[in-house]
């Protein structure tokens, strides 16, 4: 019986020289929509085949980035993008599928941005990945235990801005604390802006190693949910000089309770924080009083306090919280707040509150 020859990666089609110039501009300014929108105009005027669809996707998804989720305008652009992707996404991701590189590919701002891939495979195929999809900036690395040290040593890690390492280990015995420290110490991690470390057994020492890293200094989003970081972990966050750009912080089920919540409320090093999630931390009315007058309270746009111990007393604290006037979302589910207090909360926060 003949052995099957290994599957060859597809040839990479050479883009039109003008199209390549646009792509170079987009890669040089990945956070700027202008080169993308200029490219969309060029596609409409000069493109063939599905160029019009590509242009429509770029415009719709760039517009989505500027709109608040769940608004009428956002949903309209989302539906338009979904219609384009339903028709064309399979063909646009075919080179990656043929090369068997990752899965769950996603587009953002009109270009391939995200996929799921094991950390070990990333190290092995990174060169080919970025040849086929140079705009990839986000990767979910599932079950990355015993692979993260290798990832930390890869120069291609520097191509990523958003890294998802949620639940690295399922058995509970892998030395992921050591591996995570290797990641935090890697110079190749310097471009990470969004980091998901949920369910990774992060303790206070791990948090300290992260927030004091000499390399991971550009974080805008940090998810430490379902980790036993406790009061000491919050103390490390409070003292860090690397979190000035942090916009989103998820500390759900992080063992904060009263002392940890009060410690967080005293933080003065989070000038950009607008999204804070604190569900499942045993927060009661007393610690809530500290939180609603925190230095960052006036800038909060979303606050998740679900599954805590607020009760009617906590509800009344929120009714009198003048600093929370800028909230666009306030999640208070599962807090045993009575009917009358719920009605008052709805009157004050209207569609913003979730009960």
C-alpha positions, 0 to 999 in steps of 0.5 A: 500500500502506497504511503500518502504524500504529505499535503502541500501548503497552497501556493501564495498568490502574488497580490497586485503591486498596488494592492500590496502597497495598500497592505504594507500601509495597513500593516505599518499602521494596524490601529489606523482605519484610514489605510483600510478605508482608502483600500476599500475605495480602491477596491471599488474602483479597481477591483474585480471579482469579490472586491466589492464585497471586501470593500463592504466588509472593511467599511462595515467592520471599521464602523462597528469599532466606532459604535457602542455594541447593541445599538441600532447602528452597530447591529445594522453594520454587524448584519451587513458584515455577517451577510458578506462573511456568510457568502465569502469567508470560506473562500477567503480563509481557504489558504489557511484551511488548505495549509491546516493552520488553525481554525475558528478564523475571524475577521476584524476591520475587514481583514483576517485578524484572529484564529485558534491554534495550539502554541506548539503549532504556532511556533512550527507554522508561524512563518507560513501563517504570516505569509498567508494571513499577515494581518493576524494579530489575535490568537487563542491558544487552547490548553497551552500547558507544557507549550508556553515556554516554547511560545515565549521563545518565538520571535513571531510572538511579537506579531501578536497584540491579543493573546488568549491563554484561558484555562491553560491546564485542565488536570491541575498538575502542570507547572503553568506558573513557571511557564507564565513567568517565562512568557512575562519575561519574554522580550517577544511579548512586548506588543501584547495589549490584550491578555486573557489569563482566566482560570490559570491558577494565577496567585498574587506572586504570578500577578506581581510578575505580570504587572511588573514585567519589563516587557508587557507594558502596553496592556489595555485589557487584562482578564484575571477572572477565576484566579485566586489572586486575593488581596495581595494580587490586588495590591500588586495591581495597585502598585504597578507602574505598567497599567496606565493604559489599562481600559478593561480589567476583569477580576470576576471570582478572584477572591477579593471580598471586602478587603480586596475590593477596598484595596482596588477602590484605592488604586490611583494608577488606572487613569484609563479604566472604563470597563471593570468586572467584579462578579462573584467576589462576595462584595457587600454594601460596605465595600461597595461604598468604597468602590463607588467613590474610587478615583476611577469611578467617574470614568467607568462605562461598564461595571459588572457586580453580578453574583455578589452580596449587595442586597437592598443596602447595596442597591441604595449605595448605588442609587446615591453614587454620583460618580457612576453617572457615566455608566452605559452598563451596570450588571446587578444580577443575582444580588438579592435586591428587593422589588422596590429597590430594583424599581428605584434602580431602574428609574435612576439608571434606566436601560443601563441597569441589568437586574 
